[in-house]
Amino acid sequence: MTKTIFYFDSVNSTNDEAKKLVENHKVMSGLVISDHQKKGRGRFGNNWVSMKGNFMGSAFFPVRNYNSIAVSYTHLTLPTICSV
């Protein structure tokens, strides 16, 4: 499975960009990264504050549900892993 990195200077949300890639462009997996998010989302609907210079990203890939035929997509939001 090929994983492509999609880089953006600024986005509303890396999760939104990952969703667009799956739904509109049929991209099966990848990593969306951005220097800045304007409307990032955290867990449980919390706002995700993103300052330029931090790492913001979402990984997405298909997950097969062995109890059904459906394949769903998992979006992992990657937290800031380091700061200088």
C-alpha positions as CSV (number, residue, x, y, z in Angstrom):
1,M,0.0,0.0,0.0
2,T,1.5,3.3,-1.1
3,K,1.4,6.1,1.3
4,T,1.8,9.6,0.0
5,I,2.5,12.8,2.0
6,F,0.3,15.8,1.1
7,Y,1.8,19.1,2.3
8,F,-0.1,22.3,2.7
9,D,1.1,25.7,4.0
10,S,-2.3,26.3,5.7
11,V,-5.6,24.4,5.9
12,N,-8.8,24.6,7.9
13,S,-8.2,21.1,9.2
14,T,-5.8,18.3,8.2
15,N,-8.7,15.8,9.0
16,D,-10.9,17.7,6.5
17,E,-8.2,17.5,3.8
18,A,-7.7,13.8,4.4
19,K,-11.5,13.3,4.1
20,K,-11.6,15.2,0.8
21,L,-8.7,13.1,-0.6
22,V,-10.6,9.9,0.2
23,E,-14.1,11.0,-1.0
24,N,-13.2,13.3,-4.0
25,H,-10.0,11.8,-5.3
26,K,-10.2,8.1,-4.2
27,V,-6.8,8.3,-2.5
28,M,-6.6,5.1,-0.3
29,S,-4.0,6.2,2.2
30,G,-1.6,8.9,3.1
31,L,-0.4,11.6,5.5
32,V,-1.7,15.2,5.4
33,I,0.6,17.7,7.0
34,S,0.4,21.5,7.3
35,D,2.3,24.3,9.0
36,H,-1.0,25.8,10.2
37,Q,-4.6,24.8,10.8
38,K,-7.3,27.5,11.0
39,K,-10.1,25.3,12.3
40,G,-8.4,22.1,13.7
41,R,-10.4,19.7,15.7
42,G,-9.3,17.6,18.7
43,R,-10.8,14.7,20.4
44,F,-14.5,14.8,21.5
45,G,-15.2,17.9,19.4
46,N,-12.6,20.1,21.2
47,N,-10.8,22.9,19.2
48,W,-7.3,22.1,18.2
49,V,-5.0,25.2,18.6
50,S,-2.3,25.3,16.0
51,M,0.5,27.8,15.9
52,K,2.7,28.1,12.9
53,G,5.9,26.1,13.4
54,N,4.3,23.2,15.1
55,F,3.7,19.9,13.3
56,M,0.1,19.2,12.4
57,G,-1.0,16.1,10.5
58,S,-3.5,13.4,9.9
59,A,-2.8,9.9,8.7
60,F,-5.5,8.0,6.9
61,F,-5.8,4.4,5.7
62,P,-8.4,1.7,5.1
63,V,-9.4,-0.6,7.9
64,R,-11.2,-3.8,7.0
65,N,-14.0,-4.8,9.3
66,Y,-13.9,-8.5,9.3
67,N,-17.5,-8.7,10.6
68,S,-18.8,-7.1,7.5
69,I,-17.7,-6.4,3.9
70,A,-17.5,-2.7,4.5
71,V,-14.1,-0.9,4.5
72,S,-14.0,2.3,6.6
73,Y,-11.3,4.8,6.8
74,T,-9.4,5.7,10.0
75,H,-8.1,9.2,10.4
76,L,-5.4,9.6,13.0
77,T,-4.6,13.1,14.2
78,L,-0.9,13.4,15.0
79,P,-0.2,15.6,18.0
80,T,2.7,18.0,18.1
81,I,5.6,15.7,18.8
82,C,8.3,18.2,19.5
83,S,9.0,21.9,20.0
84,V,12.1,24.1,19.8
